[in-house]
Every structure is written in C-alpha cells, then in structure tokens.
C-alpha cells in the first residue's frame, strides 16, 4: 500500500490452489458382532403389573404474594397539597 497526499495505490493478490479433485467417501466395513444366544425372544418368567397411581384430586393453591403488616401500621393521608405517607 502506497499512500501519498495526491493518490493511493492498493494492490492485493489472493491465490487459491484448487486442483478440483473430488474424493469419494471412505467405505466403512460393517461391524461384526456375535450371534444372539437364543433365536427367539423370551418374556420374563415373573411379571408384575405396574402399580396404579392417582394424583390427589384437590391441592392447595400456591401462595402467590406474601403481604407484610405494613398496611396495619402505615397509612396514606390525602390533603389539599397532595398525598402524605405516615407511620
């Protein structure tokens, strides 16, 4: 890069080497494993039915907001000049 008060020259040369060869995906041989011990599926000898479960029909609603005792000890007073907050 050459910068002068009258002109500037910027030159860049980007070369990419790409021989455009597409290589096929490598072949993966299938995994070899042992044959199953038995040819047929066997169910378990003892079977227990799943126990029934029922949720309670009614439940207590969660407490959304916990109020403090501030309204019992503090109050607002309205006057001609505005609102006064007192203890």
N, CA and C atoms as a LAMMPS dump frame, in Angstrom:
ITEM: TIMESTEP
0
ITEM: NUMBER OF ATOMS
261
ITEM: BOX BOUNDS ff ff ff
-5.0000000000000000e+02 5.0000000000000000e+02
-5.0000000000000000e+02 5.0000000000000000e+02
-5.0000000000000000e+02 5.0000000000000000e+02
ITEM: ATOMS id mol type element x y z
1 1 1 N 0.853 -1.18 0
2 1 2 C 0 0 0
3 1 3 C 0.893 1.235 0
4 2 1 N 0.618 2.108 -0.923
5 2 2 C 1.35 3.371 -1.014
6 2 3 C 0.335 4.493 -0.896
7 3 1 N 0.502 5.344 0.089
8 3 2 C -0.404 6.472 0.289
9 3 3 C 0.389 7.768 0.18
10 4 1 N -0.062 8.632 -0.704
11 4 2 C 0.514 9.972 -0.829
12 4 3 C -0.621 10.974 -0.703
13 5 1 N -0.342 12.252 -0.521
14 5 2 C -1.423 13.235 -0.436
15 5 3 C -2.238 13.335 -1.722
16 6 1 N -1.7 12.891 -2.842
17 6 2 C -2.394 13.045 -4.119
18 6 3 C -3.012 11.753 -4.636
19 7 1 N -2.472 10.612 -4.268
20 7 2 C -3.02 9.346 -4.766
21 7 3 C -2.679 8.225 -3.793
22 8 1 N -3.367 7.129 -3.972
23 8 2 C -3.072 5.95 -3.168
24 8 3 C -3.189 4.72 -4.056
25 9 1 N -2.358 3.768 -3.82
26 9 2 C -2.356 2.525 -4.589
27 9 3 C -2.482 1.381 -3.6
28 10 1 N -3.482 0.564 -3.85
29 10 2 C -3.664 -0.618 -3.022
30 10 3 C -3.686 -1.819 -3.957
31 11 1 N -2.864 -2.771 -3.667
32 11 2 C -2.768 -3.935 -4.522
33 11 3 C -2.793 -5.181 -3.642
34 12 1 N -3.581 -6.134 -4.025
35 12 2 C -3.6 -7.388 -3.286
36 12 3 C -3.654 -8.535 -4.28
37 13 1 N -3.04 -9.622 -3.923
38 13 2 C -3.004 -10.802 -4.776
39 13 3 C -3.387 -11.997 -3.913
40 14 1 N -4.539 -12.546 -4.206
41 14 2 C -5.02 -13.697 -3.452
42 14 3 C -5.047 -14.879 -4.4
43 15 1 N -4.277 -15.863 -4.093
44 15 2 C -4.232 -17.054 -4.942
45 15 3 C -4.775 -18.233 -4.155
46 16 1 N -5.637 -18.98 -4.821
47 16 2 C -6.223 -20.168 -4.224
48 16 3 C -5.814 -21.347 -5.075
49 17 1 N -5.212 -22.312 -4.455
50 17 2 C -4.851 -23.512 -5.215
51 17 3 C -5.93 -24.562 -4.983
52 18 1 N -6.598 -24.924 -6.061
53 18 2 C -7.665 -25.909 -6.004
54 18 3 C -7.53 -26.776 -7.241
55 19 1 N -7.149 -28.013 -7.031
56 19 2 C -6.977 -28.888 -8.18
57 19 3 C -8.286 -29.538 -8.616
58 20 1 N -9.403 -29.21 -7.977
59 20 2 C -10.744 -29.645 -8.363
60 20 3 C -10.879 -31.152 -8.423
61 21 1 N -10.261 -31.834 -7.496
62 21 2 C -10.421 -33.28 -7.419
63 21 3 C -11.417 -33.595 -6.312
64 22 1 N -12.425 -34.38 -6.658
65 22 2 C -13.428 -34.785 -5.679
66 22 3 C -13.113 -36.209 -5.259
67 23 1 N -12.872 -36.396 -3.991
68 23 2 C -12.539 -37.717 -3.491
69 23 3 C -13.807 -38.381 -2.962
70 24 1 N -14.022 -39.667 -3.278
71 24 2 C -15.217 -40.348 -2.767
72 24 3 C -15.091 -40.586 -1.259
73 25 1 N -16.241 -40.76 -0.622
74 25 2 C -16.248 -41.027 0.812
75 25 3 C -15.634 -42.392 1.074
76 26 1 N -14.94 -42.513 2.166
77 26 2 C -14.298 -43.78 2.508
78 26 3 C -15.358 -44.814 2.863
79 27 1 N -15.127 -46.054 2.455
80 27 2 C -16.06 -47.136 2.726
81 27 3 C -15.868 -47.624 4.153
82 28 1 N -16.943 -47.748 4.886
83 28 2 C -16.881 -48.266 6.248
84 28 3 C -17.392 -49.697 6.236
85 29 1 N -16.569 -50.611 6.66
86 29 2 C -16.971 -52.015 6.703
87 29 3 C -18.022 -52.204 7.79
88 30 1 N -18.978 -53.107 7.571
89 30 2 C -19.988 -53.343 8.608
90 30 3 C -19.349 -53.946 9.861
91 31 1 N -19.881 -53.586 11.003
92 31 2 C -19.346 -54.092 12.264
93 31 3 C -19.756 -55.544 12.443
94 32 1 N -18.83 -56.353 12.865
95 32 2 C -19.115 -57.764 13.109
96 32 3 C -19.381 -57.95 14.594
97 33 1 N -20.404 -58.746 14.899
98 33 2 C -20.74 -58.993 16.295
99 33 3 C -21.164 -60.436 16.451
100 34 1 N -21.248 -60.876 17.67
101 34 2 C -21.617 -62.259 17.949
102 34 3 C -23.098 -62.467 17.687
103 35 1 N -23.448 -63.687 17.349
104 35 2 C -24.846 -64.039 17.132
105 35 3 C -25.57 -64.045 18.471
106 36 1 N -26.884 -63.793 18.48
107 36 2 C -27.616 -63.814 19.751
108 36 3 C -27.594 -65.205 20.381
109 37 1 N -27.702 -65.259 21.703
110 37 2 C -27.634 -66.527 22.421
111 37 3 C -28.83 -67.41 22.103
112 38 1 N -30.013 -66.814 21.943
113 38 2 C -31.203 -67.595 21.598
114 38 3 C -31.8 -67.005 20.336
115 39 1 N -32.505 -67.822 19.592
116 39 2 C -33.065 -67.365 18.331
117 39 3 C -34.406 -66.661 18.522
118 40 1 N -35.131 -66.965 19.594
119 40 2 C -36.449 -66.377 19.811
120 40 3 C -36.411 -65.487 21.046
121 41 1 N -37.313 -64.504 21.077
122 41 2 C -37.399 -63.601 22.216
123 41 3 C -38.16 -64.291 23.335
124 42 1 N -37.645 -64.23 24.526
125 42 2 C -38.301 -64.854 25.671
126 42 3 C -38.768 -63.772 26.627
127 43 1 N -40.027 -63.87 27.058
128 43 2 C -40.569 -62.937 28.036
129 43 3 C -40.034 -63.302 29.417
130 44 1 N -40.019 -62.385 30.347
131 44 2 C -39.553 -62.726 31.694
132 44 3 C -40.468 -63.757 32.348
133 45 1 N -39.902 -64.569 33.215
134 45 2 C -40.675 -65.633 33.851
135 45 3 C -41.713 -65.059 34.807
136 46 1 N -41.383 -64.04 35.561
137 46 2 C -42.325 -63.445 36.502
138 46 3 C -42.625 -62.021 36.035
139 47 1 N -43.904 -61.685 36.032
140 47 2 C -44.307 -60.359 35.578
141 47 3 C -45.215 -59.742 36.62
142 48 1 N -44.913 -58.527 37.027
143 48 2 C -45.758 -57.808 37.974
144 48 3 C -46.375 -56.616 37.25
145 49 1 N -47.68 -56.479 37.368
146 49 2 C -48.37 -55.36 36.733
147 49 3 C -47.934 -54.06 37.407
148 50 1 N -47.82 -52.989 36.65
149 50 2 C -47.427 -51.724 37.278
150 50 3 C -48.489 -51.254 38.269
151 51 1 N -48.041 -50.691 39.378
152 51 2 C -48.958 -50.206 40.402
153 51 3 C -49.669 -48.954 39.906
154 52 1 N -50.946 -48.865 40.222
155 52 2 C -51.728 -47.705 39.804
156 52 3 C -51.345 -46.5 40.659
157 53 1 N -51.336 -45.343 40.054
158 53 2 C -51.018 -44.114 40.766
159 53 3 C -52.065 -43.078 40.419
160 54 1 N -52.561 -42.421 41.419
161 54 2 C -53.532 -41.359 41.193
162 54 3 C -53.077 -40.126 41.954
163 55 1 N -53.02 -39.023 41.276
164 55 2 C -52.665 -37.768 41.921
165 55 3 C -53.837 -37.289 42.766
166 56 1 N -53.601 -36.519 43.797
167 56 2 C -54.715 -36.005 44.591
168 56 3 C -55.655 -35.155 43.735
169 57 1 N -56.941 -35.28 43.999
170 57 2 C -57.929 -34.556 43.205
171 57 3 C -57.84 -33.05 43.451
172 58 1 N -57.613 -32.654 44.68
173 58 2 C -57.527 -31.237 45.02
174 58 3 C -56.219 -30.982 45.752
175 59 1 N -55.622 -29.869 45.483
176 59 2 C -54.421 -29.489 46.221
177 59 3 C -54.503 -28.007 46.54
178 60 1 N -53.768 -27.604 47.529
179 60 2 C -53.788 -26.209 47.948
180 60 3 C -53.105 -25.345 46.897
181 61 1 N -53.686 -24.202 46.642
182 61 2 C -53.097 -23.273 45.678
183 61 3 C -51.828 -22.67 46.273
184 62 1 N -50.805 -22.485 45.461
185 62 2 C -49.573 -21.891 45.996
186 62 3 C -49.788 -20.426 46.371
187 63 1 N -49.075 -20.001 47.391
188 63 2 C -49.177 -18.624 47.849
189 63 3 C -48.428 -17.738 46.869
190 64 1 N -49.158 -16.883 46.156
191 64 2 C -48.539 -16.061 45.131
192 64 3 C -47.76 -14.896 45.695
193 65 1 N -48.348 -14.137 46.602
194 65 2 C -47.697 -12.955 47.157
195 65 3 C -47.841 -13.002 48.669
196 66 1 N -46.746 -12.814 49.364
197 66 2 C -46.79 -12.763 50.822
198 66 3 C -46.814 -11.296 51.237
199 67 1 N -47.93 -10.876 51.812
200 67 2 C -48.081 -9.479 52.206
201 67 3 C -47.509 -9.258 53.604
202 68 1 N -46.915 -8.101 53.802
203 68 2 C -46.378 -7.769 55.12
204 68 3 C -47.441 -7.03 55.931
205 69 1 N -47.082 -6.675 57.144
206 69 2 C -48.019 -5.976 58.029
207 69 3 C -47.951 -4.471 57.852
208 70 1 N -47.354 -3.972 56.791
209 70 2 C -47.226 -2.528 56.586
210 70 3 C -48.566 -1.805 56.54
211 71 1 N -49.613 -2.331 55.907
212 71 2 C -50.887 -1.587 55.915
213 71 3 C -51.476 -1.407 57.31
214 72 1 N -51.086 -2.277 58.24
215 72 2 C -51.629 -2.141 59.598
216 72 3 C -50.974 -0.996 60.35
217 73 1 N -49.754 -0.629 60.005
218 73 2 C -49.055 0.412 60.754
219 73 3 C -48.823 1.681 59.948
220 74 1 N -48.989 1.632 58.647
221 74 2 C -48.754 2.812 57.814
222 74 3 C -50.047 3.173 57.092
223 75 1 N -50.184 4.435 56.745
224 75 2 C -51.384 4.861 56.036
225 75 3 C -51.075 6.077 55.172
226 76 1 N -51.939 6.323 54.222
227 76 2 C -51.838 7.487 53.354
228 76 3 C -52.881 8.501 53.785
229 77 1 N -52.493 9.743 53.799
230 77 2 C -53.409 10.819 54.135
231 77 3 C -53.514 11.748 52.938
232 78 1 N -54.722 11.993 52.503
233 78 2 C -54.951 12.886 51.376
234 78 3 C -55.288 14.276 51.909
235 79 1 N -54.57 15.257 51.421
236 79 2 C -54.842 16.634 51.814
237 79 3 C -54.915 17.474 50.546
238 80 1 N -55.119 18.759 50.705
239 80 2 C -55.211 19.625 49.539
240 80 3 C -53.89 19.781 48.805
241 81 1 N -52.762 19.489 49.462
242 81 2 C -51.454 19.663 48.848
243 81 3 C -50.916 18.377 48.224
244 82 1 N -51.562 17.277 48.384
245 82 2 C -51.097 16.021 47.8
246 82 3 C -51.342 14.862 48.732
247 83 1 N -50.47 13.902 48.656
248 83 2 C -50.602 12.685 49.455
249 83 3 C -49.465 12.646 50.458
250 84 1 N -49.796 12.383 51.712
251 84 2 C -48.796 12.254 52.765
252 84 3 C -48.766 10.811 53.245
253 85 1 N -47.571 10.258 53.352
254 85 2 C -47.406 8.895 53.828
255 85 3 C -46.901 8.959 55.248
256 86 1 N -47.595 8.313 56.146
257 86 2 C -47.209 8.373 57.549
258 86 3 C -47.14 6.999 58.169
259 87 1 N -46.43 6.93 59.297
260 87 2 C -46.3 5.671 60.029
261 87 3 C -47.349 5.573 61.083
